[in-house]
Amino acid sequence: MIREADGRLYVSGPVTLENAMTLLEAGGRYLGRSKTVIDFSEVSEIDSVSVSLMLEWSRQARINGGEVRFANLGEAIRSLTHLYGVEDLILIDAQ
């Protein structure tokens, strides 16, 4: 699911249609007026809903005056963002 550590949010386990709403709500609780880094290094499985989830978290953060950046995205997620033409809408954490 989602845990906070070292100033980041870590998503763990699968990110699929079956748990997307739970992840959306859990992540949304952390999105405030600052920069948030969401780390995908512990994700075990993804499907196309992961891109929608990332875009929605980004939208929610902007509404609240904040920003979301993503870290440790695997090749599968990067391929999906490219396939859907949204790679420029997903901010990548440079650290």
NORWOVEN-V230297 format. One record per pair of residues at least 12 apart in sequence whose C-alpha atoms are under 10 Angstrom apart, sorted by the first residue. I is the first residue (numbers start at 0). J is the second residue. D is the distance in whole Angstrom. If there is no record, write none. Layout:
# NORWOVEN-V230297
i,j,d
I,J,D
I,J,D
This chain:
# NORWOVEN-V230297
i,j,d
0,12,6
0,13,8
0,14,9
0,18,9
0,21,8
0,22,7
0,25,8
0,26,9
0,41,10
0,42,9
1,21,10
1,22,7
1,23,10
1,25,7
1,26,7
1,37,9
1,38,10
1,39,10
1,41,10
2,25,9
2,26,9
2,37,10
2,38,10
3,26,10
3,29,9
3,37,9
3,38,10
6,34,10
6,35,8
6,36,8
6,37,10
7,29,10
7,34,10
7,35,7
7,36,5
7,37,6
7,38,7
7,68,10
7,69,10
7,70,9
8,26,8
8,29,8
8,35,8
8,36,6
8,37,5
8,38,6
8,39,9
8,69,10
8,70,10
9,26,10
9,36,9
9,37,6
9,38,5
9,39,6
9,40,7
9,41,7
9,42,9
9,70,9
10,22,8
10,25,10
10,26,9
10,37,7
10,38,6
10,39,5
10,40,8
10,41,6
10,42,6
10,43,9
11,38,9
11,39,7
11,40,8
11,41,5
11,42,5
11,43,7
11,44,9
12,39,9
12,40,10
12,41,6
12,42,5
12,43,5
12,44,7
12,45,9
13,41,9
13,42,6
13,43,5
13,44,4
13,45,6
13,46,9
13,49,10
14,39,10
14,42,7
14,43,8
14,44,6
14,45,5
14,46,7
14,47,9
14,48,7
14,49,6
14,50,10
14,52,9
15,44,7
15,45,5
15,46,5
15,47,8
15,48,6
15,49,7
15,52,10
16,45,9
16,46,7
16,47,8
16,48,6
16,49,8
16,52,10
17,48,10
18,48,10
19,48,7
19,49,8
19,51,9
19,52,7
20,52,9
22,49,10
22,52,8
22,56,10
23,51,10
23,52,6
23,53,9
23,55,8
23,56,7
23,59,10
24,56,9
26,52,10
26,53,10
26,56,7
26,59,10
27,55,9
27,56,7
27,57,10
27,59,7
27,60,8
29,56,10
29,60,9
30,56,8
30,57,9
30,58,10
30,59,7
30,60,5
30,61,9
30,62,10
30,63,7
30,64,9
30,65,7
30,66,8
30,67,8
31,59,9
31,60,6
31,61,9
31,62,9
31,63,6
31,64,7
31,65,6
31,66,8
31,67,10
32,60,7
32,61,8
32,62,9
32,63,6
32,64,5
32,65,4
32,66,8
33,60,8
33,61,10
33,63,9
33,64,7
33,65,5
33,66,6
33,67,8
34,60,8
34,61,10
34,64,9
34,65,6
34,66,5
34,67,6
34,68,7
35,56,10
35,57,10
35,60,8
35,65,8
35,66,6
35,67,5
35,68,6
35,69,8
35,92,10
36,66,9
36,67,6
36,68,5
36,69,6
36,70,7
36,90,10
36,91,9
36,92,7
36,94,10
37,53,9
37,56,10
37,67,7
37,68,6
37,69,5
37,70,6
37,71,9
37,72,10
37,91,10
37,92,9
38,68,9
38,69,6
38,70,5
38,71,6
38,72,8
38,91,10
38,92,9
39,69,7
39,70,6
39,71,5
39,72,6
39,73,8
39,76,10
40,70,8
40,71,5
40,72,7
40,73,8
41,71,9
41,72,10
42,71,10
42,72,9
42,73,9
44,75,9
45,73,10
45,75,8
45,76,7
46,75,9
46,76,8
46,79,9
47,75,9
47,76,8
47,79,7
47,80,9
47,83,9
48,76,10
48,79,10
49,76,7
49,79,9
49,80,9
50,76,7
50,77,9
50,79,7
50,80,6
50,83,9
50,85,9
50,86,9
50,89,9
51,80,10
51,85,10
53,67,9
53,68,9
53,69,8
53,80,10
53,88,9
53,89,7
53,90,10
54,67,9
54,85,9
54,88,7
54,89,7
54,90,10
56,68,10
57,69,10
57,88,9
57,89,8
57,90,9
66,90,9
67,89,9
67,90,7
67,91,9
67,92,9
68,89,7
68,90,5
68,91,5
68,92,5
68,93,9
69,89,7
69,90,6
69,91,5
69,92,5
69,93,9
70,90,9
70,91,6
70,92,5
70,93,8
70,94,8
71,91,9
71,92,8
71,93,10
71,94,10
72,91,9
72,92,10
77,89,10
